């Protein structure tokens, strides 16, 4: 990745990586990090993993690329 420096790399994981149907993986370059997400939903908001306080809705997005996750996901992981 350091040598090629692509803007984005997308892979259909359900077919080429033998994962479950509908799984896909994506890598996006740093130039996309500060962009506004297309979809706005509760999962990409700060403190959305604190289920006891979901009624205290936050309008601020999570830092990093987590803000671009789709609303259909129930679990997410971020690289440290």
C-alpha positions in Angstrom: 0.0 0.0 0.0 2.9 2.4 0.8 4.4 1.9 -2.7 1.2 2.1 -4.8 -0.7 4.6 -2.5 -4.1 3.9 -3.9 -7.1 6.3 -3.3 -9.3 3.3 -2.5 -9.2 -0.5 -2.6 -12.4 -2.5 -2.4 -12.8 -6.3 -2.2 -15.9 -8.5 -2.3 -15.1 -10.8 0.6 -18.0 -13.2 0.1 -16.6 -14.3 -3.2 -12.8 -13.9 -3.3 -12.1 -14.3 0.4 -14.7 -17.1 1.0 -16.5 -15.0 3.6 -20.2 -14.8 4.3 -22.5 -13.4 1.7 -22.6 -9.5 1.6 -19.2 -9.1 3.3 -16.9 -6.6 1.7 -13.7 -4.9 2.8 -12.5 -1.4 1.9 -9.4 0.7 2.4 -9.6 4.4 1.8 -6.7 6.8 1.7 -6.1 9.5 4.3 -7.6 12.2 1.9 -11.1 10.8 2.7 -10.9 10.9 6.4 -12.2 14.4 6.9 -15.1 14.0 4.5 -18.8 14.0 5.3 -20.4 10.6 5.2 -23.2 9.8 2.7 -25.3 8.0 5.2 -26.1 9.5 8.6 -27.2 7.0 11.3 -26.8 6.3 15.0 -24.0 3.7 14.7 -21.5 6.2 13.3 -22.1 8.7 16.1 -19.8 9.2 19.1 -20.7 7.1 22.1 -23.1 4.9 20.1 -21.5 1.8 21.7 -22.8 3.0 25.1 -26.2 1.3 24.8 -27.4 2.6 28.3 -27.3 6.1 26.9 -28.6 5.7 23.4 -31.4 8.1 24.2 -28.8 10.8 24.6 -28.3 11.1 20.9 -25.1 12.7 19.7 -24.9 14.6 16.4 -21.1 14.4 16.1 -19.6 11.6 14.0 -17.0 9.2 15.3 -13.4 10.1 14.5 -11.6 8.3 11.6 -13.2 6.1 9.0 -15.8 4.6 11.3 -18.0 7.5 10.3 -18.5 5.8 6.9 -19.9 2.5 8.2 -23.3 1.6 6.9 -26.3 1.6 9.2 -27.0 -2.1 8.7 -23.9 -3.2 10.6 -24.3 -4.4 14.2 -20.6 -4.7 15.0 -17.5 -2.8 13.9 -13.8 -2.9 14.6 -11.2 -0.2 14.0 -7.5 -0.4 13.5 -5.5 1.0 16.3 
